[in-house]
Amino acid sequence: MILEMKKDSENVPSSKRYVLKENDEGPHYSNFFDIREWWYYNALFNKPGSELINWSVAVSLGASTRYDSLKLILHDDADKNYGDIYLGSKGTTKIDGPRVDVKFYDSFIRGRYPNWHVFAENTAMDKKAIVVDLDFTASSLPMWIFMNTGRNFSKSPFGYYCLLNCDVKGEVKLDDKVYKVGGLGYHDHTWSPSFHIDSIGKKTHSVGVSVWDWLCIHFDNGWDMFVGKIYSSRYSFFSKFMPGSICLTTDGKKLIECIFFVLDYEKPQQTSISSIKIPTKINIKARKTFTRKNIPLTGPLDFDVYFEADNVKECLCGAPPTWGQWESTGRVYGEVRGSGKSIKLNGWAIMEIARNM
């Protein structure tokens, strides 16, 4: 079911966790911090008739304190990928608001929940030319995760919301060939403080979000899941036990959330940075002791889910690199157990691992 736009006074969800307004979607500012902000969209082209069947794309436009960026990565159905994270000087990304209106050179994202138009291209930045022209329509309610200091307030230091399920259709051009595509999409918007500013305007220390593990999962039975942990400046053995956020929806309207869970790394793979290895297999273990009646099991619920990467793209920023992101796609499998019963889970996921050097 595709959600239709409603006036603010009509059919407003009872929980503030599902309320999204125009200033939430637009740019954010602070009197005390510099704000880093991203608008992110991905899609799996799994709709029958899609000419790039089971390919996927990720697009993100961002504004930061040191540089702005376009992320445009296309994964095929095997082990090849195209594109990268492309950097521009601070101010390259032009942002207007309210609602989403972001531009990085000729790439842009415009719209308001539940509809957005995403156009991204790297033709002047890379040897392998990619042009993405897609329409995203939300099929689920927006869901606030981690924290929301916004409440439709532009001067908000931190916020993170996602749309776990979107209908996607449009075109992808790879070099000189155009493909009609359609499938299942995801969208999120994040902003966070990057530097503290003292009384005389001097930047004193960084408090930015730059290290994380993140997964967007679509299960074959129609369920969708967000998995994320934000770390301090470095990842360590104990990081896997830190709190984070698992958000699961079975129908796009109700949220099951778990704060404490384990991300257990398996099958490490060496990156081009000698000090950094990334997992190509992850085990997600979580227990939810209390659940509402929005899942065909009664609590407590135990989640035991695996992600195995089959297509990994490395993106390094800086010369020499000071930060890196490893984006992978792959299959998901496992089960959720409750009240003596279990449901087998299978599906697809895209994962980001971000690290400081």
Contacts in CASP RR format, 6 or more apart in sequence:
PFRMAT RR
TARGET T0000
AUTHOR 0000-0000-0000
METHOD contacts of the structure
MODEL  1
MILEMKKDSENVPSSKRYVLKENDEGPHYSNFFDIREWWYYNALFNKPGS
ELINWSVAVSLGASTRYDSLKLILHDDADKNYGDIYLGSKGTTKIDGPRV
DVKFYDSFIRGRYPNWHVFAENTAMDKKAIVVDLDFTASSLPMWIFMNTG
RNFSKSPFGYYCLLNCDVKGEVKLDDKVYKVGGLGYHDHTWSPSFHIDSI
GKKTHSVGVSVWDWLCIHFDNGWDMFVGKIYSSRYSFFSKFMPGSICLTT
DGKKLIECIFFVLDYEKPQQTSISSIKIPTKINIKARKTFTRKNIPLTGP
LDFDVYFEADNVKECLCGAPPTWGQWESTGRVYGEVRGSGKSIKLNGWAI
MEIARNM
1 139 0 8 1.000
2 114 0 8 1.000
2 137 0 8 1.000
2 138 0 8 1.000
2 139 0 8 1.000
2 167 0 8 1.000
3 114 0 8 1.000
3 137 0 8 1.000
3 138 0 8 1.000
3 139 0 8 1.000
3 140 0 8 1.000
3 141 0 8 1.000
4 114 0 8 1.000
5 112 0 8 1.000
5 113 0 8 1.000
5 114 0 8 1.000
5 115 0 8 1.000
6 12 0 8 1.000
8 21 0 8 1.000
12 19 0 8 1.000
13 19 0 8 1.000
13 141 0 8 1.000
13 253 0 8 1.000
15 255 0 8 1.000
16 144 0 8 1.000
16 148 0 8 1.000
16 151 0 8 1.000
17 143 0 8 1.000
17 144 0 8 1.000
17 255 0 8 1.000
18 141 0 8 1.000
18 142 0 8 1.000
18 143 0 8 1.000
18 144 0 8 1.000
18 253 0 8 1.000
18 255 0 8 1.000
19 142 0 8 1.000
20 113 0 8 1.000
20 142 0 8 1.000
20 161 0 8 1.000
21 98 0 8 1.000
21 152 0 8 1.000
22 97 0 8 1.000
22 98 0 8 1.000
22 99 0 8 1.000
22 112 0 8 1.000
22 152 0 8 1.000
23 97 0 8 1.000
23 98 0 8 1.000
23 150 0 8 1.000
23 152 0 8 1.000
23 153 0 8 1.000
23 154 0 8 1.000
24 150 0 8 1.000
24 151 0 8 1.000
24 152 0 8 1.000
24 161 0 8 1.000
24 189 0 8 1.000
25 98 0 8 1.000
25 99 0 8 1.000
25 100 0 8 1.000
25 111 0 8 1.000
25 112 0 8 1.000
25 113 0 8 1.000
25 189 0 8 1.000
26 95 0 8 1.000
26 97 0 8 1.000
26 98 0 8 1.000
26 99 0 8 1.000
26 100 0 8 1.000
26 101 0 8 1.000
26 154 0 8 1.000
26 189 0 8 1.000
27 35 0 8 1.000
27 37 0 8 1.000
27 63 0 8 1.000
27 95 0 8 1.000
27 96 0 8 1.000
27 97 0 8 1.000
27 154 0 8 1.000
28 35 0 8 1.000
28 37 0 8 1.000
28 150 0 8 1.000
28 154 0 8 1.000
28 155 0 8 1.000
28 156 0 8 1.000
28 157 0 8 1.000
28 159 0 8 1.000
28 191 0 8 1.000
29 35 0 8 1.000
29 154 0 8 1.000
29 155 0 8 1.000
30 155 0 8 1.000
30 156 0 8 1.000
30 157 0 8 1.000
30 193 0 8 1.000
31 155 0 8 1.000
32 157 0 8 1.000
32 193 0 8 1.000
32 196 0 8 1.000
32 197 0 8 1.000
33 157 0 8 1.000
33 193 0 8 1.000
33 194 0 8 1.000
33 195 0 8 1.000
33 196 0 8 1.000
33 197 0 8 1.000
33 207 0 8 1.000
34 65 0 8 1.000
34 193 0 8 1.000
34 194 0 8 1.000
34 195 0 8 1.000
34 197 0 8 1.000
34 203 0 8 1.000
35 157 0 8 1.000
35 191 0 8 1.000
35 192 0 8 1.000
35 193 0 8 1.000
35 194 0 8 1.000
36 62 0 8 1.000
36 63 0 8 1.000
36 64 0 8 1.000
36 65 0 8 1.000
36 191 0 8 1.000
36 192 0 8 1.000
36 193 0 8 1.000
36 194 0 8 1.000
36 208 0 8 1.000
36 209 0 8 1.000
37 62 0 8 1.000
37 63 0 8 1.000
37 95 0 8 1.000
37 189 0 8 1.000
37 190 0 8 1.000
37 191 0 8 1.000
37 192 0 8 1.000
38 60 0 8 1.000
38 61 0 8 1.000
38 62 0 8 1.000
38 189 0 8 1.000
38 190 0 8 1.000
38 191 0 8 1.000
39 60 0 8 1.000
39 61 0 8 1.000
39 62 0 8 1.000
39 100 0 8 1.000
39 102 0 8 1.000
39 109 0 8 1.000
39 187 0 8 1.000
39 189 0 8 1.000
40 58 0 8 1.000
40 59 0 8 1.000
40 60 0 8 1.000
40 71 0 8 1.000
40 187 0 8 1.000
40 188 0 8 1.000
40 189 0 8 1.000
40 190 0 8 1.000
41 58 0 8 1.000
41 59 0 8 1.000
41 60 0 8 1.000
41 109 0 8 1.000
41 116 0 8 1.000
41 118 0 8 1.000
41 134 0 8 1.000
41 136 0 8 1.000
41 166 0 8 1.000
41 185 0 8 1.000
41 186 0 8 1.000
41 187 0 8 1.000
42 56 0 8 1.000
42 57 0 8 1.000
42 58 0 8 1.000
42 59 0 8 1.000
42 185 0 8 1.000
42 186 0 8 1.000
42 216 0 8 1.000
42 350 0 8 1.000
43 56 0 8 1.000
43 57 0 8 1.000
43 134 0 8 1.000
43 136 0 8 1.000
43 166 0 8 1.000
43 168 0 8 1.000
43 181 0 8 1.000
43 182 0 8 1.000
43 183 0 8 1.000
43 184 0 8 1.000
43 185 0 8 1.000
43 186 0 8 1.000
44 54 0 8 1.000
44 55 0 8 1.000
44 56 0 8 1.000
44 183 0 8 1.000
44 184 0 8 1.000
44 185 0 8 1.000
44 218 0 8 1.000
44 348 0 8 1.000
44 350 0 8 1.000
45 52 0 8 1.000
45 53 0 8 1.000
45 54 0 8 1.000
45 55 0 8 1.000
45 56 0 8 1.000
45 57 0 8 1.000
45 168 0 8 1.000
45 172 0 8 1.000
45 181 0 8 1.000
45 182 0 8 1.000
45 183 0 8 1.000
46 53 0 8 1.000
46 54 0 8 1.000
46 182 0 8 1.000
46 183 0 8 1.000
46 184 0 8 1.000
46 348 0 8 1.000
47 169 0 8 1.000
47 181 0 8 1.000
47 182 0 8 1.000
47 183 0 8 1.000
47 184 0 8 1.000
49 180 0 8 1.000
49 182 0 8 1.000
50 180 0 8 1.000
50 181 0 8 1.000
50 182 0 8 1.000
50 183 0 8 1.000
51 179 0 8 1.000
51 180 0 8 1.000
51 181 0 8 1.000
52 76 0 8 1.000
52 77 0 8 1.000
52 172 0 8 1.000
52 179 0 8 1.000
52 181 0 8 1.000
53 77 0 8 1.000
54 77 0 8 1.000
55 74 0 8 1.000
55 75 0 8 1.000
55 76 0 8 1.000
55 77 0 8 1.000
55 172 0 8 1.000
55 181 0 8 1.000
56 74 0 8 1.000
56 75 0 8 1.000
56 329 0 8 1.000
56 350 0 8 1.000
57 72 0 8 1.000
57 73 0 8 1.000
57 74 0 8 1.000
57 75 0 8 1.000
57 132 0 8 1.000
57 134 0 8 1.000
57 172 0 8 1.000
58 71 0 8 1.000
58 72 0 8 1.000
58 73 0 8 1.000
58 327 0 8 1.000
58 350 0 8 1.000
59 70 0 8 1.000
59 71 0 8 1.000
59 72 0 8 1.000
59 107 0 8 1.000
59 109 0 8 1.000
59 118 0 8 1.000
59 120 0 8 1.000
59 132 0 8 1.000
59 134 0 8 1.000
60 69 0 8 1.000
60 70 0 8 1.000
60 71 0 8 1.000
61 69 0 8 1.000
61 70 0 8 1.000
61 71 0 8 1.000
61 93 0 8 1.000
61 102 0 8 1.000
61 103 0 8 1.000
61 104 0 8 1.000
61 107 0 8 1.000
61 108 0 8 1.000
61 109 0 8 1.000
61 120 0 8 1.000
62 68 0 8 1.000
62 69 0 8 1.000
62 70 0 8 1.000
62 93 0 8 1.000
62 102 0 8 1.000
62 104 0 8 1.000
63 90 0 8 1.000
63 91 0 8 1.000
63 93 0 8 1.000
63 95 0 8 1.000
64 90 0 8 1.000
64 194 0 8 1.000
65 90 0 8 1.000
65 194 0 8 1.000
65 195 0 8 1.000
66 90 0 8 1.000
67 87 0 8 1.000
67 88 0 8 1.000
67 89 0 8 1.000
67 90 0 8 1.000
67 92 0 8 1.000
67 317 0 8 1.000
68 87 0 8 1.000
68 88 0 8 1.000
68 89 0 8 1.000
68 90 0 8 1.000
68 91 0 8 1.000
68 92 0 8 1.000
68 93 0 8 1.000
68 104 0 8 1.000
69 85 0 8 1.000
69 86 0 8 1.000
69 87 0 8 1.000
69 88 0 8 1.000
69 93 0 8 1.000
69 104 0 8 1.000
69 317 0 8 1.000
70 85 0 8 1.000
70 86 0 8 1.000
70 104 0 8 1.000
70 105 0 8 1.000
70 107 0 8 1.000
70 120 0 8 1.000
70 122 0 8 1.000
71 84 0 8 1.000
71 85 0 8 1.000
71 86 0 8 1.000
71 315 0 8 1.000
72 83 0 8 1.000
72 84 0 8 1.000
72 86 0 8 1.000
72 107 0 8 1.000
72 120 0 8 1.000
72 121 0 8 1.000
72 122 0 8 1.000
72 130 0 8 1.000
72 132 0 8 1.000
73 81 0 8 1.000
73 82 0 8 1.000
73 83 0 8 1.000
73 84 0 8 1.000
73 85 0 8 1.000
73 313 0 8 1.000
73 315 0 8 1.000
73 327 0 8 1.000
74 81 0 8 1.000
74 82 0 8 1.000
74 83 0 8 1.000
74 130 0 8 1.000
74 132 0 8 1.000
74 172 0 8 1.000
74 174 0 8 1.000
75 81 0 8 1.000
75 311 0 8 1.000
75 313 0 8 1.000
75 329 0 8 1.000
76 82 0 8 1.000
76 311 0 8 1.000
78 310 0 8 1.000
78 311 0 8 1.000
79 310 0 8 1.000
79 311 0 8 1.000
80 311 0 8 1.000
81 311 0 8 1.000
81 312 0 8 1.000
81 313 0 8 1.000
82 128 0 8 1.000
82 130 0 8 1.000
82 174 0 8 1.000
83 122 0 8 1.000
83 126 0 8 1.000
83 128 0 8 1.000
83 130 0 8 1.000
83 313 0 8 1.000
84 122 0 8 1.000
84 125 0 8 1.000
84 126 0 8 1.000
84 313 0 8 1.000
84 315 0 8 1.000
85 315 0 8 1.000
85 317 0 8 1.000
85 325 0 8 1.000
86 122 0 8 1.000
86 125 0 8 1.000
86 126 0 8 1.000
87 317 0 8 1.000
87 318 0 8 1.000
88 104 0 8 1.000
92 104 0 8 1.000
92 105 0 8 1.000
93 102 0 8 1.000
93 103 0 8 1.000
93 104 0 8 1.000
94 102 0 8 1.000
94 103 0 8 1.000
94 104 0 8 1.000
95 101 0 8 1.000
95 102 0 8 1.000
95 103 0 8 1.000
96 102 0 8 1.000
98 154 0 8 1.000
99 110 0 8 1.000
99 111 0 8 1.000
99 112 0 8 1.000
100 109 0 8 1.000
100 110 0 8 1.000
100 111 0 8 1.000
100 112 0 8 1.000
100 116 0 8 1.000
100 189 0 8 1.000
101 108 0 8 1.000
101 109 0 8 1.000
101 110 0 8 1.000
101 111 0 8 1.000
102 108 0 8 1.000
102 109 0 8 1.000
102 110 0 8 1.000
105 124 0 8 1.000
106 119 0 8 1.000
106 121 0 8 1.000
107 119 0 8 1.000
107 120 0 8 1.000
107 121 0 8 1.000
108 119 0 8 1.000
109 116 0 8 1.000
109 117 0 8 1.000
109 118 0 8 1.000
109 119 0 8 1.000
110 116 0 8 1.000
110 117 0 8 1.000
111 117 0 8 1.000
113 138 0 8 1.000
113 142 0 8 1.000
113 163 0 8 1.000
114 137 0 8 1.000
114 138 0 8 1.000
114 163 0 8 1.000
115 135 0 8 1.000
115 136 0 8 1.000
115 137 0 8 1.000
115 138 0 8 1.000
116 135 0 8 1.000
116 136 0 8 1.000
116 187 0 8 1.000
117 134 0 8 1.000
117 135 0 8 1.000
117 136 0 8 1.000
118 132 0 8 1.000
118 133 0 8 1.000
118 134 0 8 1.000
118 135 0 8 1.000
118 136 0 8 1.000
119 131 0 8 1.000
119 132 0 8 1.000
119 133 0 8 1.000
119 134 0 8 1.000
120 130 0 8 1.000
120 131 0 8 1.000
120 132 0 8 1.000
121 129 0 8 1.000
121 130 0 8 1.000
121 131 0 8 1.000
121 132 0 8 1.000
122 128 0 8 1.000
122 129 0 8 1.000
122 130 0 8 1.000
123 129 0 8 1.000
123 130 0 8 1.000
123 131 0 8 1.000
128 174 0 8 1.000
128 175 0 8 1.000
129 173 0 8 1.000
129 174 0 8 1.000
129 175 0 8 1.000
129 176 0 8 1.000
130 172 0 8 1.000
130 173 0 8 1.000
130 174 0 8 1.000
131 171 0 8 1.000
131 172 0 8 1.000
131 173 0 8 1.000
132 171 0 8 1.000
132 172 0 8 1.000
132 173 0 8 1.000
133 170 0 8 1.000
133 171 0 8 1.000
133 172 0 8 1.000
133 173 0 8 1.000
134 168 0 8 1.000
134 169 0 8 1.000
134 170 0 8 1.000
134 171 0 8 1.000
134 172 0 8 1.000
134 181 0 8 1.000
135 168 0 8 1.000
135 169 0 8 1.000
135 170 0 8 1.000
136 166 0 8 1.000
136 167 0 8 1.000
136 168 0 8 1.000
136 185 0 8 1.000
136 187 0 8 1.000
137 166 0 8 1.000
137 167 0 8 1.000
137 168 0 8 1.000
138 163 0 8 1.000
138 165 0 8 1.000
138 166 0 8 1.000
138 187 0 8 1.000
139 165 0 8 1.000
139 166 0 8 1.000
139 167 0 8 1.000
139 252 0 8 1.000
140 163 0 8 1.000
140 164 0 8 1.000
140 165 0 8 1.000
140 166 0 8 1.000
140 224 0 8 1.000
140 249 0 8 1.000
140 252 0 8 1.000
140 253 0 8 1.000
141 252 0 8 1.000
141 253 0 8 1.000
142 161 0 8 1.000
142 162 0 8 1.000
142 163 0 8 1.000
143 161 0 8 1.000
143 162 0 8 1.000
143 163 0 8 1.000
143 164 0 8 1.000
143 226 0 8 1.000
143 247 0 8 1.000
143 249 0 8 1.000
143 255 0 8 1.000
144 159 0 8 1.000
144 160 0 8 1.000
144 161 0 8 1.000
145 160 0 8 1.000
145 161 0 8 1.000
145 162 0 8 1.000
145 226 0 8 1.000
145 245 0 8 1.000
145 247 0 8 1.000
145 257 0 8 1.000
146 158 0 8 1.000
146 159 0 8 1.000
146 160 0 8 1.000
146 230 0 8 1.000
146 244 0 8 1.000
146 245 0 8 1.000
147 158 0 8 1.000
147 159 0 8 1.000
147 160 0 8 1.000
148 159 0 8 1.000
148 160 0 8 1.000
148 161 0 8 1.000
149 156 0 8 1.000
149 157 0 8 1.000
149 158 0 8 1.000
149 159 0 8 1.000
150 156 0 8 1.000
150 159 0 8 1.000
156 191 0 8 1.000
157 191 0 8 1.000
157 192 0 8 1.000
157 193 0 8 1.000
158 191 0 8 1.000
158 192 0 8 1.000
158 193 0 8 1.000
159 189 0 8 1.000
159 190 0 8 1.000
159 191 0 8 1.000
159 192 0 8 1.000
160 188 0 8 1.000
160 189 0 8 1.000
160 190 0 8 1.000
160 191 0 8 1.000
161 188 0 8 1.000
161 189 0 8 1.000
162 186 0 8 1.000
162 187 0 8 1.000
162 188 0 8 1.000
162 189 0 8 1.000
162 216 0 8 1.000
162 226 0 8 1.000
162 247 0 8 1.000
163 186 0 8 1.000
163 187 0 8 1.000
163 188 0 8 1.000
164 186 0 8 1.000
164 216 0 8 1.000
164 224 0 8 1.000
164 225 0 8 1.000
164 226 0 8 1.000
164 247 0 8 1.000
164 249 0 8 1.000
164 252 0 8 1.000
165 184 0 8 1.000
165 185 0 8 1.000
165 186 0 8 1.000
165 218 0 8 1.000
165 224 0 8 1.000
165 249 0 8 1.000
165 252 0 8 1.000
166 184 0 8 1.000
166 185 0 8 1.000
166 186 0 8 1.000
166 187 0 8 1.000
167 183 0 8 1.000
167 184 0 8 1.000
167 185 0 8 1.000
168 181 0 8 1.000
168 182 0 8 1.000
168 183 0 8 1.000
168 184 0 8 1.000
168 185 0 8 1.000
169 181 0 8 1.000
169 182 0 8 1.000
169 183 0 8 1.000
170 180 0 8 1.000
170 181 0 8 1.000
170 182 0 8 1.000
171 178 0 8 1.000
171 179 0 8 1.000
171 180 0 8 1.000
171 181 0 8 1.000
172 178 0 8 1.000
172 179 0 8 1.000
172 181 0 8 1.000
173 179 0 8 1.000
184 218 0 8 1.000
185 218 0 8 1.000
186 216 0 8 1.000
186 218 0 8 1.000
186 224 0 8 1.000
186 350 0 8 1.000
188 226 0 8 1.000
190 209 0 8 1.000
192 208 0 8 1.000
192 209 0 8 1.000
193 207 0 8 1.000
193 208 0 8 1.000
194 206 0 8 1.000
194 207 0 8 1.000
194 208 0 8 1.000
195 203 0 8 1.000
195 204 0 8 1.000
195 205 0 8 1.000
195 206 0 8 1.000
195 207 0 8 1.000
195 208 0 8 1.000
196 203 0 8 1.000
196 204 0 8 1.000
196 205 0 8 1.000
196 207 0 8 1.000
197 203 0 8 1.000
197 204 0 8 1.000
198 204 0 8 1.000
209 230 0 8 1.000
210 233 0 8 1.000
210 323 0 8 1.000
210 354 0 8 1.000
210 356 0 8 1.000
211 230 0 8 1.000
211 231 0 8 1.000
211 232 0 8 1.000
211 233 0 8 1.000
211 234 0 8 1.000
211 235 0 8 1.000
211 354 0 8 1.000
211 355 0 8 1.000
211 356 0 8 1.000
212 228 0 8 1.000
212 229 0 8 1.000
212 230 0 8 1.000
212 231 0 8 1.000
212 352 0 8 1.000
212 353 0 8 1.000
212 354 0 8 1.000
213 227 0 8 1.000
213 228 0 8 1.000
213 229 0 8 1.000
213 231 0 8 1.000
213 263 0 8 1.000
213 282 0 8 1.000
213 351 0 8 1.000
213 352 0 8 1.000
213 353 0 8 1.000
214 227 0 8 1.000
214 228 0 8 1.000
214 229 0 8 1.000
214 351 0 8 1.000
214 352 0 8 1.000
214 353 0 8 1.000
214 354 0 8 1.000
215 225 0 8 1.000
215 226 0 8 1.000
215 227 0 8 1.000
215 228 0 8 1.000
215 282 0 8 1.000
215 284 0 8 1.000
215 307 0 8 1.000
215 349 0 8 1.000
215 350 0 8 1.000
215 351 0 8 1.000
215 352 0 8 1.000
216 224 0 8 1.000
216 225 0 8 1.000
216 226 0 8 1.000
216 349 0 8 1.000
216 350 0 8 1.000
217 224 0 8 1.000
217 225 0 8 1.000
217 226 0 8 1.000
217 227 0 8 1.000
217 305 0 8 1.000
217 307 0 8 1.000
217 332 0 8 1.000
217 347 0 8 1.000
217 348 0 8 1.000
217 349 0 8 1.000
218 224 0 8 1.000
218 347 0 8 1.000
218 348 0 8 1.000
218 349 0 8 1.000
219 225 0 8 1.000
219 332 0 8 1.000
219 345 0 8 1.000
219 346 0 8 1.000
219 347 0 8 1.000
220 346 0 8 1.000
220 347 0 8 1.000
221 343 0 8 1.000
221 345 0 8 1.000
222 250 0 8 1.000
223 248 0 8 1.000
223 249 0 8 1.000
223 250 0 8 1.000
223 345 0 8 1.000
224 248 0 8 1.000
224 249 0 8 1.000
224 252 0 8 1.000
225 246 0 8 1.000
225 247 0 8 1.000
225 248 0 8 1.000
225 249 0 8 1.000
226 245 0 8 1.000
226 246 0 8 1.000
226 247 0 8 1.000
226 248 0 8 1.000
227 245 0 8 1.000
227 246 0 8 1.000
227 261 0 8 1.000
227 263 0 8 1.000
227 284 0 8 1.000
228 244 0 8 1.000
228 245 0 8 1.000
228 246 0 8 1.000
229 239 0 8 1.000
229 242 0 8 1.000
229 243 0 8 1.000
229 244 0 8 1.000
229 245 0 8 1.000
229 263 0 8 1.000
230 244 0 8 1.000
231 239 0 8 1.000
231 242 0 8 1.000
233 356 0 8 1.000
234 356 0 8 1.000
235 355 0 8 1.000
240 262 0 8 1.000
240 263 0 8 1.000
240 264 0 8 1.000
240 265 0 8 1.000
241 262 0 8 1.000
243 259 0 8 1.000
243 260 0 8 1.000
244 259 0 8 1.000
244 260 0 8 1.000
244 261 0 8 1.000
245 257 0 8 1.000
245 258 0 8 1.000
245 259 0 8 1.000
246 257 0 8 1.000
246 258 0 8 1.000
246 259 0 8 1.000
246 261 0 8 1.000
246 284 0 8 1.000
246 286 0 8 1.000
246 303 0 8 1.000
247 255 0 8 1.000
247 256 0 8 1.000
247 257 0 8 1.000
248 255 0 8 1.000
248 256 0 8 1.000
248 257 0 8 1.000
248 258 0 8 1.000
248 295 0 8 1.000
248 303 0 8 1.000
249 255 0 8 1.000
249 256 0 8 1.000
250 256 0 8 1.000
250 294 0 8 1.000
250 295 0 8 1.000
250 296 0 8 1.000
251 294 0 8 1.000
254 292 0 8 1.000
254 294 0 8 1.000
256 288 0 8 1.000
256 291 0 8 1.000
256 292 0 8 1.000
256 294 0 8 1.000
256 295 0 8 1.000
256 301 0 8 1.000
257 288 0 8 1.000
258 286 0 8 1.000
258 287 0 8 1.000
258 288 0 8 1.000
258 303 0 8 1.000
260 286 0 8 1.000
261 284 0 8 1.000
261 285 0 8 1.000
261 286 0 8 1.000
261 287 0 8 1.000
261 303 0 8 1.000
262 283 0 8 1.000
262 284 0 8 1.000
262 285 0 8 1.000
262 286 0 8 1.000
263 282 0 8 1.000
263 283 0 8 1.000
263 284 0 8 1.000
264 282 0 8 1.000
264 283 0 8 1.000
264 284 0 8 1.000
264 285 0 8 1.000
265 279 0 8 1.000
265 281 0 8 1.000
265 282 0 8 1.000
266 279 0 8 1.000
266 280 0 8 1.000
266 281 0 8 1.000
266 282 0 8 1.000
266 283 0 8 1.000
267 279 0 8 1.000
267 280 0 8 1.000
267 281 0 8 1.000
267 308 0 8 1.000
268 277 0 8 1.000
268 278 0 8 1.000
268 279 0 8 1.000
268 280 0 8 1.000
269 277 0 8 1.000
269 278 0 8 1.000
269 279 0 8 1.000
269 280 0 8 1.000
269 312 0 8 1.000
270 277 0 8 1.000
271 277 0 8 1.000
271 278 0 8 1.000
271 314 0 8 1.000
271 326 0 8 1.000
272 314 0 8 1.000
272 316 0 8 1.000
273 316 0 8 1.000
273 321 0 8 1.000
273 324 0 8 1.000
273 357 0 8 1.000
275 357 0 8 1.000
276 355 0 8 1.000
276 357 0 8 1.000
278 312 0 8 1.000
278 326 0 8 1.000
278 353 0 8 1.000
279 309 0 8 1.000
279 353 0 8 1.000
280 308 0 8 1.000
280 309 0 8 1.000
280 312 0 8 1.000
280 328 0 8 1.000
281 306 0 8 1.000
281 307 0 8 1.000
281 308 0 8 1.000
281 309 0 8 1.000
282 306 0 8 1.000
282 307 0 8 1.000
282 351 0 8 1.000
283 304 0 8 1.000
283 305 0 8 1.000
283 306 0 8 1.000
284 303 0 8 1.000
284 304 0 8 1.000
284 305 0 8 1.000
284 306 0 8 1.000
284 307 0 8 1.000
285 302 0 8 1.000
285 303 0 8 1.000
285 304 0 8 1.000
286 302 0 8 1.000
286 303 0 8 1.000
287 300 0 8 1.000
287 301 0 8 1.000
287 302 0 8 1.000
287 303 0 8 1.000
288 299 0 8 1.000
288 300 0 8 1.000
288 301 0 8 1.000
288 303 0 8 1.000
289 299 0 8 1.000
289 300 0 8 1.000
290 299 0 8 1.000
290 300 0 8 1.000
291 297 0 8 1.000
291 298 0 8 1.000
291 299 0 8 1.000
291 300 0 8 1.000
291 301 0 8 1.000
295 301 0 8 1.000
295 336 0 8 1.000
296 343 0 8 1.000
297 336 0 8 1.000
297 337 0 8 1.000
297 338 0 8 1.000
297 339 0 8 1.000
297 341 0 8 1.000
297 343 0 8 1.000
298 338 0 8 1.000
298 339 0 8 1.000
299 338 0 8 1.000
299 339 0 8 1.000
300 338 0 8 1.000
301 336 0 8 1.000
301 337 0 8 1.000
301 338 0 8 1.000
302 336 0 8 1.000
302 337 0 8 1.000
302 338 0 8 1.000
303 336 0 8 1.000
304 334 0 8 1.000
304 335 0 8 1.000
304 336 0 8 1.000
304 337 0 8 1.000
305 332 0 8 1.000
305 333 0 8 1.000
305 334 0 8 1.000
305 335 0 8 1.000
305 336 0 8 1.000
305 345 0 8 1.000
306 332 0 8 1.000
306 333 0 8 1.000
306 334 0 8 1.000
307 330 0 8 1.000
307 331 0 8 1.000
307 332 0 8 1.000
307 349 0 8 1.000
307 351 0 8 1.000
308 330 0 8 1.000
308 331 0 8 1.000
308 332 0 8 1.000
309 328 0 8 1.000
309 329 0 8 1.000
309 330 0 8 1.000
309 351 0 8 1.000
310 328 0 8 1.000
310 329 0 8 1.000
310 330 0 8 1.000
310 331 0 8 1.000
311 328 0 8 1.000
311 329 0 8 1.000
311 330 0 8 1.000
312 326 0 8 1.000
312 327 0 8 1.000
312 328 0 8 1.000
313 326 0 8 1.000
313 327 0 8 1.000
313 328 0 8 1.000
314 324 0 8 1.000
314 325 0 8 1.000
314 326 0 8 1.000
315 324 0 8 1.000
315 325 0 8 1.000
315 326 0 8 1.000
315 327 0 8 1.000
316 323 0 8 1.000
316 324 0 8 1.000
317 323 0 8 1.000
317 324 0 8 1.000
317 325 0 8 1.000
320 357 0 8 1.000
321 357 0 8 1.000
322 356 0 8 1.000
322 357 0 8 1.000
323 354 0 8 1.000
323 355 0 8 1.000
323 356 0 8 1.000
323 357 0 8 1.000
324 354 0 8 1.000
324 355 0 8 1.000
324 356 0 8 1.000
324 357 0 8 1.000
325 352 0 8 1.000
325 353 0 8 1.000
325 354 0 8 1.000
325 355 0 8 1.000
326 352 0 8 1.000
326 353 0 8 1.000
326 354 0 8 1.000
327 350 0 8 1.000
327 351 0 8 1.000
327 352 0 8 1.000
328 350 0 8 1.000
328 351 0 8 1.000
328 353 0 8 1.000
329 348 0 8 1.000
329 349 0 8 1.000
329 350 0 8 1.000
329 351 0 8 1.000
330 348 0 8 1.000
330 349 0 8 1.000
330 350 0 8 1.000
330 351 0 8 1.000
331 346 0 8 1.000
331 347 0 8 1.000
331 348 0 8 1.000
331 349 0 8 1.000
332 345 0 8 1.000
332 346 0 8 1.000
332 347 0 8 1.000
332 348 0 8 1.000
332 349 0 8 1.000
333 344 0 8 1.000
333 345 0 8 1.000
333 346 0 8 1.000
333 347 0 8 1.000
334 344 0 8 1.000
334 345 0 8 1.000
334 346 0 8 1.000
335 342 0 8 1.000
335 343 0 8 1.000
335 344 0 8 1.000
335 345 0 8 1.000
336 342 0 8 1.000
336 343 0 8 1.000
336 345 0 8 1.000
337 343 0 8 1.000
END
